[in-house]
Amino acid sequence: AGRFDDIRPQDRSALFAEMRAARGLLSVNEMRSRYLLWGPVQGGVGARPGPPAPDVAALAPPDDPAASADAAPADEPPAAASAS
Protein backbone atom coordinates (compact mmCIF):
# COMPACT_ATOMS: atom_id res chain seq x y z
CA ALA A 1 0.00 0.00 0.00
CA GLY A 2 1.19 3.52 -0.77
CA ARG A 3 1.82 6.23 1.76
CA PHE A 4 0.20 9.64 1.30
CA ASP A 5 0.67 13.06 2.88
CA ASP A 6 -1.93 14.19 5.39
CA ILE A 7 -3.67 17.08 3.61
CA ARG A 8 -5.97 18.05 6.47
CA PRO A 9 -5.63 21.66 7.67
CA GLN A 10 -3.38 22.10 10.70
CA ASP A 11 -3.31 24.76 13.40
CA ARG A 12 0.13 26.31 12.98
CA SER A 13 -0.30 29.24 15.38
CA ALA A 14 2.14 27.71 17.91
CA LEU A 15 4.78 27.37 15.16
CA PHE A 16 4.28 31.00 14.10
CA ALA A 17 4.55 32.19 17.71
CA GLU A 18 7.81 30.27 18.08
CA MET A 19 9.13 31.78 14.85
CA ARG A 20 8.30 35.32 16.05
CA ALA A 21 10.05 34.65 19.37
CA ALA A 22 13.19 33.30 17.65
CA ARG A 23 13.34 36.06 15.03
CA GLY A 24 15.87 38.20 16.90
CA LEU A 25 17.88 35.28 18.26
CA LEU A 26 18.61 33.14 15.20
CA SER A 27 20.44 34.10 12.03
CA VAL A 28 18.64 34.28 8.71
CA ASN A 29 20.00 30.91 7.63
CA GLU A 30 19.12 29.30 10.96
CA MET A 31 15.53 30.51 10.59
CA ARG A 32 15.37 29.27 7.00
CA SER A 33 16.71 25.81 7.81
CA ARG A 34 14.82 25.28 11.06
CA TYR A 35 11.35 26.59 10.20
CA LEU A 36 11.08 26.84 6.43
CA LEU A 37 13.26 23.88 5.33
CA TRP A 38 14.99 26.16 2.81
CA GLY A 39 18.65 26.33 1.92
CA PRO A 40 21.05 29.06 3.06
CA VAL A 41 21.40 32.46 1.42
CA GLN A 42 24.61 34.33 0.73
CA GLY A 43 25.46 36.52 3.71
CA GLY A 44 22.80 34.95 5.93
CA VAL A 45 25.23 33.40 8.42
CA GLY A 46 25.41 35.50 11.56
CA ALA A 47 23.24 38.20 10.05
CA ARG A 48 20.67 38.59 12.77
CA PRO A 49 17.96 41.11 12.09
CA GLY A 50 17.65 43.79 14.73
CA PRO A 51 14.53 44.39 16.78
CA PRO A 52 11.66 46.03 14.97
CA ALA A 53 11.59 49.80 15.00
CA PRO A 54 9.34 51.28 17.68
CA ASP A 55 6.06 52.87 16.69
CA VAL A 56 6.88 56.55 17.05
CA ALA A 57 3.24 57.60 17.17
CA ALA A 58 2.61 55.27 20.11
CA LEU A 59 5.60 56.67 22.04
CA ALA A 60 4.74 60.33 21.51
CA PRO A 61 2.90 62.08 24.35
CA PRO A 62 -0.71 62.97 23.64
CA ASP A 63 -1.44 66.40 22.22
CA ASP A 64 -2.48 68.28 25.34
CA PRO A 65 -2.39 72.07 24.97
CA ALA A 66 -2.32 72.49 28.77
CA ALA A 67 0.90 70.46 28.92
CA SER A 68 2.76 72.45 26.27
CA ALA A 69 5.59 74.75 27.33
CA ASP A 70 4.02 77.92 25.90
CA ALA A 71 0.64 77.46 27.62
CA ALA A 72 -0.21 79.59 30.62
CA PRO A 73 -0.29 77.83 34.00
CA ALA A 74 -3.78 76.76 35.03
CA ASP A 75 -3.79 78.76 38.29
CA GLU A 76 -2.94 82.12 36.60
CA PRO A 77 -5.44 83.93 34.38
CA PRO A 78 -4.21 84.91 30.92
CA ALA A 79 -2.66 88.37 30.70
CA ALA A 80 -5.18 91.05 29.72
CA ALA A 81 -4.49 93.18 26.68
CA SER A 82 -3.38 96.64 27.66
CA ALA A 83 -5.57 99.50 26.49
CA SER A 84 -3.13 102.17 25.42
N, CA, C and O atoms as a Tinker XYZ file with bonds, in Angstrom:
   336  protein
     1  N      0.844000   -1.176000    0.000000    73     2
     2  CA     0.000000    0.000000    0.000000    64     1     3
     3  C      0.882000    1.229000    0.000000    63     2     4     5
     4  O      1.951000    1.235000    0.611000    81     3
     5  N      0.435000    2.273000   -0.687000    73     3     6
     6  CA     1.188000    3.522000   -0.775000    64     5     7
     7  C      1.001000    4.392000    0.459000    63     6     8     9
     8  O      0.051000    4.219000    1.222000    81     7
     9  N      1.905000    5.312000    0.635000    73     7    10
    10  CA     1.825000    6.232000    1.764000    64     9    11
    11  C      1.569000    7.633000    1.208000    63    10    12    13
    12  O      2.235000    8.073000    0.271000    81    11
    13  N      0.592000    8.326000    1.801000    73    11    14
    14  CA     0.201000    9.644000    1.303000    64    13    15
    15  C      0.386000   10.703000    2.386000    63    14    16    17
    16  O      0.361000   10.407000    3.581000    81    15
    17  N      0.571000   11.940000    1.939000    73    15    18
    18  CA     0.674000   13.061000    2.877000    64    17    19
    19  C     -0.693000   13.356000    3.475000    63    18    20    21
    20  O     -1.718000   13.199000    2.811000    81    19
    21  N     -0.701000   13.782000    4.721000    73    19    22
    22  CA    -1.927000   14.193000    5.393000    64    21    23
    23  C     -2.247000   15.614000    4.933000    63    22    24    25
    24  O     -1.514000   16.549000    5.253000    81    23
    25  N     -3.337000   15.779000    4.186000    73    23    26
    26  CA    -3.669000   17.081000    3.613000    64    25    27
    27  C     -4.682000   17.851000    4.453000    63    26    28    29
    28  O     -5.157000   18.908000    4.038000    81    27
    29  N     -5.012000   17.329000    5.625000    73    27    30
    30  CA    -5.972000   18.046000    6.473000    64    29    31
    31  C     -5.343000   19.338000    6.988000    63    30    32    33
    32  O     -4.140000   19.386000    7.244000    81    31
    33  N     -6.164000   20.396000    7.143000    73    31    34
    34  CA    -5.627000   21.660000    7.670000    64    33    35
    35  C     -5.081000   21.474000    9.086000    63    34    36    37
    36  O     -5.617000   20.694000    9.873000    81    35
    37  N     -4.010000   22.200000    9.394000    73    35    38
    38  CA    -3.378000   22.104000   10.705000    64    37    39
    39  C     -3.347000   23.487000   11.349000    63    38    40    41
    40  O     -3.242000   24.505000   10.665000    81    39
    41  N     -3.441000   23.503000   12.661000    73    39    42
    42  CA    -3.311000   24.756000   13.401000    64    41    43
    43  C     -1.826000   25.012000   13.601000    63    42    44    45
    44  O     -1.164000   24.298000   14.354000    81    43
    45  N     -1.303000   26.029000   12.929000    73    43    46
    46  CA     0.133000   26.308000   12.983000    64    45    47
    47  C      0.434000   27.559000   13.791000    63    46    48    49
    48  O      1.523000   28.118000   13.670000    81    47
    49  N     -0.512000   28.012000   14.616000    73    47    50
    50  CA    -0.297000   29.241000   15.376000    64    49    51
    51  C      0.854000   29.090000   16.373000    63    50    52    53
    52  O      1.590000   30.051000   16.599000    81    51
    53  N      1.028000   27.920000   16.969000    73    51    54
    54  CA     2.141000   27.714000   17.906000    64    53    55
    55  C      3.479000   27.811000   17.172000    63    54    56    57
    56  O      4.438000   28.364000   17.711000    81    55
    57  N      3.555000   27.282000   15.955000    73    55    58
    58  CA     4.783000   27.370000   15.164000    64    57    59
    59  C      5.090000   28.828000   14.828000    63    58    60    61
    60  O      6.242000   29.253000   14.913000    81    59
    61  N      4.070000   29.593000   14.448000    73    59    62
    62  CA     4.276000   30.996000   14.098000    64    61    63
    63  C      4.698000   31.807000   15.323000    63    62    64    65
    64  O      5.523000   32.713000   15.205000    81    63
    65  N      4.150000   31.499000   16.485000    73    63    66
    66  CA     4.547000   32.188000   17.711000    64    65    67
    67  C      6.009000   31.883000   18.043000    63    66    68    69
    68  O      6.745000   32.768000   18.477000    81    67
    69  N      6.424000   30.649000   17.841000    73    67    70
    70  CA     7.815000   30.267000   18.085000    64    69    71
    71  C      8.743000   30.975000   17.102000    63    70    72    73
    72  O      9.834000   31.404000   17.480000    81    71
    73  N      8.320000   31.100000   15.851000    73    71    74
    74  CA     9.134000   31.784000   14.848000    64    73    75
    75  C      9.289000   33.264000   15.199000    63    74    76    77
    76  O     10.379000   33.818000   15.054000    81    75
    77  N      8.212000   33.914000   15.659000    73    75    78
    78  CA     8.301000   35.318000   16.047000    64    77    79
    79  C      9.235000   35.495000   17.240000    63    78    80    81
    80  O      9.988000   36.467000   17.298000    81    79
    81  N      9.191000   34.562000   18.193000    73    79    82
    82  CA    10.052000   34.654000   19.374000    64    81    83
    83  C     11.518000   34.456000   19.005000    63    82    84    85
    84  O     12.390000   35.082000   19.608000    81    83
    85  N     11.809000   33.600000   18.029000    73    83    86
    86  CA    13.190000   33.296000   17.650000    64    85    87
    87  C     13.741000   34.272000   16.625000    63    86    88    89
    88  O     14.921000   34.195000   16.281000    81    87
    89  N     12.923000   35.186000   16.130000    73    87    90
    90  CA    13.338000   36.065000   15.033000    64    89    91
    91  C     14.581000   36.879000   15.373000    63    90    92    93
    92  O     15.448000   37.029000   14.511000    81    91
    93  N     14.708000   37.400000   16.559000    73    91    94
    94  CA    15.872000   38.200000   16.897000    64    93    95
    95  C     17.032000   37.395000   17.447000    63    94    96    97
    96  O     18.104000   37.950000   17.684000    81    95
    97  N     16.845000   36.102000   17.655000    73    95    98
    98  CA    17.878000   35.277000   18.264000    64    97    99
    99  C     18.636000   34.407000   17.269000    63    98   100   101
   100  O     19.802000   34.083000   17.496000    81    99
   101  N     17.998000   34.029000   16.183000    73    99   102
   102  CA    18.611000   33.144000   15.200000    64   101   103
   103  C     19.014000   33.929000   13.967000    63   102   104   105
   104  O     18.408000   34.952000   13.647000    81   103
   105  N     20.040000   33.448000   13.273000    73   103   106
   106  CA    20.444000   34.097000   12.027000    64   105   107
   107  C     19.414000   33.786000   10.945000    63   106   108   109
   108  O     18.532000   32.946000   11.122000    81   107
   109  N     19.549000   34.477000    9.835000    73   107   110
   110  CA    18.635000   34.280000    8.715000    64   109   111
   111  C     18.677000   32.833000    8.243000    63   110   112   113
   112  O     17.637000   32.220000    8.002000    81   111
   113  N     19.886000   32.292000    8.113000    73   111   114
   114  CA    20.005000   30.914000    7.635000    64   113   115
   115  C     19.499000   29.908000    8.664000    63   114   116   117
   116  O     18.955000   28.870000    8.288000    81   115
   117  N     19.665000   30.192000    9.936000    73   115   118
   118  CA    19.115000   29.299000   10.962000    64   117   119
   119  C     17.591000   29.286000   10.908000    63   118   120   121
   120  O     16.972000   28.231000   11.045000    81   119
   121  N     16.991000   30.444000   10.712000    73   119   122
   122  CA    15.527000   30.512000   10.587000    64   121   123
   123  C     15.056000   29.745000    9.349000    63   122   124   125
   124  O     14.081000   28.996000    9.402000    81   123
   125  N     15.762000   29.943000    8.237000    73   123   126
   126  CA    15.374000   29.274000    7.000000    64   125   127
   127  C     15.463000   27.757000    7.127000    63   126   128   129
   128  O     14.568000   27.042000    6.679000    81   127
   129  N     16.545000   27.264000    7.740000    73   127   130
   130  CA    16.712000   25.810000    7.809000    64   129   131
   131  C     15.801000   25.180000    8.860000    63   130   132   133
   132  O     15.287000   24.081000    8.654000    81   131
   133  N     15.599000   25.862000    9.977000    73   131   134
   134  CA    14.820000   25.276000   11.062000    64   133   135
   135  C     13.314000   25.310000   10.804000    63   134   136   137
   136  O     12.622000   24.324000   11.058000    81   135
   137  N     12.804000   26.427000   10.305000    73   135   138
   138  CA    11.351000   26.591000   10.203000    64   137   139
   139  C     10.810000   26.469000    8.786000    63   138   140   141
   140  O      9.666000   26.055000    8.601000    81   139
   141  N     11.601000   26.818000    7.792000    73   139   142
   142  CA    11.085000   26.839000    6.431000    64   141   143
   143  C     11.608000   25.699000    5.564000    63   142   144   145
   144  O     11.102000   25.464000    4.466000    81   143
   145  N     12.631000   24.986000    6.065000    73   143   146
   146  CA    13.259000   23.881000    5.331000    64   145   147
   147  C     13.810000   24.355000    3.994000    63   146   148   149
   148  O     13.736000   23.644000    2.992000    81   147
   149  N     14.369000   25.579000    3.992000    73   147   150
   150  CA    14.986000   26.157000    2.809000    64   149   151
   151  C     16.499000   26.136000    2.987000    63   150   152   153
   152  O     17.005000   25.989000    4.099000    81   151
   153  N     17.202000   26.283000    1.886000    73   151   154
   154  CA    18.651000   26.332000    1.917000    64   153   155
   155  C     19.159000   27.697000    2.362000    63   154   156   157
   156  O     18.384000   28.645000    2.492000    81   155
   157  N     20.473000   27.794000    2.597000    73   155   158
   158  CA    21.054000   29.058000    3.056000    64   157   159
   159  C     21.107000   30.099000    1.947000    63   158   160   161
   160  O     21.049000   29.773000    0.761000    81   159
   161  N     21.217000   31.347000    2.355000    73   159   162
   162  CA    21.398000   32.457000    1.419000    64   161   163
   163  C     22.779000   33.052000    1.649000    63   162   164   165
   164  O     23.341000   32.926000    2.737000    81   163
   165  N     23.320000   33.693000    0.633000    73   163   166
   166  CA    24.615000   34.330000    0.730000    64   165   167
   167  C     24.547000   35.460000    1.757000    63   166   168   169
   168  O     23.671000   36.320000    1.669000    81   167
   169  N     25.443000   35.467000    2.709000    73   167   170
   170  CA    25.462000   36.524000    3.712000    64   169   171
   171  C     24.461000   36.318000    4.835000    63   170   172   173
   172  O     24.286000   37.215000    5.660000    81   171
   173  N     23.802000   35.178000    4.896000    73   171   174
   174  CA    22.802000   34.946000    5.929000    64   173   175
   175  C     23.360000   34.393000    7.216000    63   174   176   177
   176  O     22.651000   34.355000    8.222000    81   175
   177  N     24.624000   33.955000    7.218000    73   175   178
   178  CA    25.226000   33.401000    8.423000    64   177   179
   179  C     25.597000   34.546000    9.361000    63   178   180   181
   180  O     26.328000   35.460000    8.982000    81   179
   181  N     25.098000   34.486000   10.556000    73   179   182
   182  CA    25.411000   35.496000   11.555000    64   181   183
   183  C     24.680000   36.811000   11.365000    63   182   184   185
   184  O     24.769000   37.693000   12.219000    81   183
   185  N     23.968000   36.958000   10.280000    73   183   186
   186  CA    23.240000   38.202000   10.050000    64   185   187
   187  C     21.907000   38.130000   10.775000    63   186   188   189
   188  O     20.911000   37.646000   10.238000    81   187
   189  N     21.912000   38.613000   11.985000    73   187   190
   190  CA    20.674000   38.590000   12.772000    64   189   191
   191  C     19.958000   39.914000   12.581000    63   190   192   193
   192  O     20.556000   40.976000   12.751000    81   191
   193  N     18.694000   39.860000   12.233000    73   191   194
   194  CA    17.957000   41.113000   12.092000    64   193   195
   195  C     17.787000   41.767000   13.455000    63   194   196   197
   196  O     17.623000   41.081000   14.463000    81   195
   197  N     17.826000   43.069000   13.483000    73   195   198
   198  CA    17.651000   43.791000   14.732000    64   197   199
   199  C     16.191000   43.790000   15.162000    63   198   200   201
   200  O     15.327000   43.301000   14.435000    81   199
   201  N     15.919000   44.329000   16.328000    73   199   202
   202  CA    14.534000   44.390000   16.780000    64   201   203
   203  C     13.746000   45.336000   15.893000    63   202   204   205
   204  O     14.323000   46.239000   15.287000    81   203
   205  N     12.451000   45.145000   15.810000    73   203   206
   206  CA    11.655000   46.035000   14.969000    64   205   207
   207  C     11.696000   47.461000   15.498000    63   206   208   209
   208  O     11.838000   47.688000   16.700000    81   207
   209  N     11.572000   48.400000   14.602000    73   207   210
   210  CA    11.587000   49.805000   14.998000    64   209   211
   211  C     10.355000   50.118000   15.831000    63   210   212   213
   212  O      9.274000   49.602000   15.549000    81   211
   213  N     10.500000   50.954000   16.851000    73   211   214
   214  CA     9.338000   51.283000   17.682000    64   213   215
   215  C      8.349000   52.135000   16.907000    63   214   216   217
   216  O      8.719000   52.846000   15.972000    81   215
   217  N      7.113000   52.057000   17.300000    73   215   218
   218  CA     6.061000   52.866000   16.695000    64   217   219
   219  C      6.148000   54.258000   17.305000    63   218   220   221
   220  O      5.777000   54.456000   18.462000    81   219
   221  N      6.634000   55.216000   16.537000    73   219   222
   222  CA     6.884000   56.553000   17.050000    64   221   223
   223  C      5.589000   57.214000   17.506000    63   222   224   225
   224  O      5.581000   57.924000   18.511000    81   223
   225  N      4.514000   56.996000   16.796000    73   223   226
   226  CA     3.237000   57.599000   17.171000    64   225   227
   227  C      2.763000   57.079000   18.526000    63   226   228   229
   228  O      2.142000   57.823000   19.285000    81   227
   229  N      3.042000   55.832000   18.836000    73   227   230
   230  CA     2.610000   55.269000   20.113000    64   229   231
   231  C      3.468000   55.792000   21.262000    63   230   232   233
   232  O      3.000000   55.843000   22.399000    81   231
   233  N      4.719000   56.181000   20.988000    73   231   234
   234  CA     5.601000   56.669000   22.036000    64   233   235
   235  C      5.449000   58.156000   22.300000    63   234   236   237
   236  O      5.852000   58.639000   23.358000    81   235
   237  N      4.876000   58.887000   21.358000    73   235   238
   238  CA     4.740000   60.334000   21.510000    64   237   239
   239  C      3.688000   60.651000   22.568000    63   238   240   241
   240  O      2.682000   59.949000   22.674000    81   239
   241  N      3.916000   61.715000   23.359000    73   239   242
   242  CA     2.904000   62.084000   24.345000    64   241   243
   243  C      1.649000   62.602000   23.641000    63   242   244   245
   244  O      1.731000   63.098000   22.517000    81   243
   245  N      0.522000   62.494000   24.274000    73   243   246
   246  CA    -0.712000   62.966000   23.635000    64   245   247
   247  C     -0.676000   64.476000   23.458000    63   246   248   249
   248  O     -0.028000   65.184000   24.229000    81   247
   249  N     -1.361000   64.956000   22.460000    73   247   250
   250  CA    -1.436000   66.395000   22.217000    64   249   251
   251  C     -2.343000   67.019000   23.268000    63   250   252   253
   252  O     -3.568000   66.934000   23.174000    81   251
   253  N     -1.738000   67.641000   24.261000    73   251   254
   254  CA    -2.477000   68.283000   25.337000    64   253   255
   255  C     -2.012000   69.728000   25.396000    63   254   256   257
   256  O     -0.887000   69.987000   25.825000    81   255
   257  N     -2.847000   70.680000   24.978000    73   255   258
   258  CA    -2.392000   72.073000   24.971000    64   257   259
   259  C     -2.034000   72.578000   26.369000    63   258   260   261
   260  O     -1.194000   73.470000   26.490000    81   259
   261  N     -2.638000   72.043000   27.416000    73   259   262
   262  CA    -2.320000   72.487000   28.771000    64   261   263
   263  C     -0.921000   72.038000   29.182000    63   262   264   265
   264  O     -0.312000   72.643000   30.064000    81   263
   265  N     -0.410000   70.989000   28.556000    73   263   266
   266  CA     0.903000   70.463000   28.921000    64   265   267
   267  C      2.022000   71.072000   28.094000    63   266   268   269
   268  O      3.193000   70.793000   28.356000    81   267
   269  N      1.703000   71.886000   27.117000    73   267   270
   270  CA     2.761000   72.447000   26.271000    64   269   271
   271  C      3.511000   73.540000   27.023000    63   270   272   273
   272  O      2.976000   74.124000   27.966000    81   271
   273  N      4.727000   73.816000   26.618000    73   271   274
   274  CA     5.593000   74.752000   27.327000    64   273   275
   275  C      5.100000   76.191000   27.199000    63   274   276   277
   276  O      5.319000   76.995000   28.105000    81   275
   277  N      4.437000   76.533000   26.089000    73   275   278
   278  CA     4.020000   77.919000   25.898000    64   277   279
   279  C      2.610000   78.178000   26.420000    63   278   280   281
   280  O      2.099000   79.280000   26.221000    81   279
   281  N      1.972000   77.248000   27.058000    73   279   282
   282  CA     0.641000   77.459000   27.615000    64   281   283
   283  C      0.762000   78.116000   28.984000    63   282   284   285
   284  O      1.732000   77.894000   29.709000    81   283
   285  N     -0.222000   78.918000   29.323000    73   283   286
   286  CA    -0.211000   79.593000   30.623000    64   285   287
   287  C     -0.532000   78.583000   31.709000    63   286   288   289
   288  O     -1.309000   77.658000   31.472000    81   287
   289  N      0.046000   78.735000   32.901000    73   287   290
   290  CA    -0.294000   77.825000   33.999000    64   289   291
   291  C     -1.778000   77.918000   34.324000    63   290   292   293
   292  O     -2.394000   78.968000   34.142000    81   291
   293  N     -2.346000   76.830000   34.801000    73   291   294
   294  CA    -3.775000   76.761000   35.035000    64   293   295
   295  C     -4.222000   77.674000   36.164000    63   294   296   297
   296  O     -5.366000   78.129000   36.154000    81   295
   297  N     -3.352000   77.965000   37.154000    73   295   298
   298  CA    -3.792000   78.764000   38.291000    64   297   299
   299  C     -3.666000   80.265000   38.033000    63   298   300   301
   300  O     -4.131000   81.056000   38.854000    81   299
   301  N     -3.056000   80.685000   36.925000    73   299   302
   302  CA    -2.944000   82.121000   36.599000    64   301   303
   303  C     -3.844000   82.445000   35.414000    63   302   304   305
   304  O     -3.853000   81.720000   34.418000    81   303
   305  N     -4.602000   83.534000   35.521000    73   303   306
   306  CA    -5.435000   83.928000   34.376000    64   305   307
   307  C     -4.561000   84.444000   33.263000    63   306   308   309
   308  O     -3.452000   84.909000   33.528000    81   307
   309  N     -5.017000   84.379000   32.021000    73   307   310
   310  CA    -4.212000   84.914000   30.921000    64   309   311
   311  C     -4.035000   86.423000   31.072000    63   310   312   313
   312  O     -4.904000   87.100000   31.621000    81   311
   313  N     -2.930000   86.939000   30.594000    73   311   314
   314  CA    -2.659000   88.374000   30.702000    64   313   315
   315  C     -3.651000   89.148000   29.855000    63   314   316   317
   316  O     -3.915000   88.786000   28.709000    81   315
   317  N     -4.208000   90.229000   30.429000    73   315   318
   318  CA    -5.183000   91.052000   29.722000    64   317   319
   319  C     -4.452000   91.974000   28.776000    63   318   320   321
   320  O     -3.335000   92.412000   29.051000    81   319
   321  N     -5.089000   92.262000   27.663000    73   319   322
   322  CA    -4.489000   93.179000   26.683000    64   321   323
   323  C     -4.518000   94.577000   27.252000    63   322   324   325
   324  O     -5.531000   95.002000   27.807000    81   323
   325  N     -3.428000   95.292000   27.124000    73   323   326
   326  CA    -3.375000   96.639000   27.661000    64   325   327
   327  C     -4.090000   97.586000   26.720000    63   326   328   329
   328  O     -3.969000   97.465000   25.501000    81   327
   329  N     -4.832000   98.525000   27.275000    73   327   330
   330  CA    -5.574000   99.501000   26.486000    64   329   331
   331  C     -4.767000  100.774000   26.451000    63   330   332   333
   332  O     -4.938000  101.616000   27.333000    81   331
   333  N     -3.910000  100.957000   25.492000    73   331   334
   334  CA    -3.129000  102.166000   25.423000    64   333   335
   335  C     -3.609000  103.063000   24.324000    63   334   336
   336  O     -3.053000  104.143000   24.122000    81   335
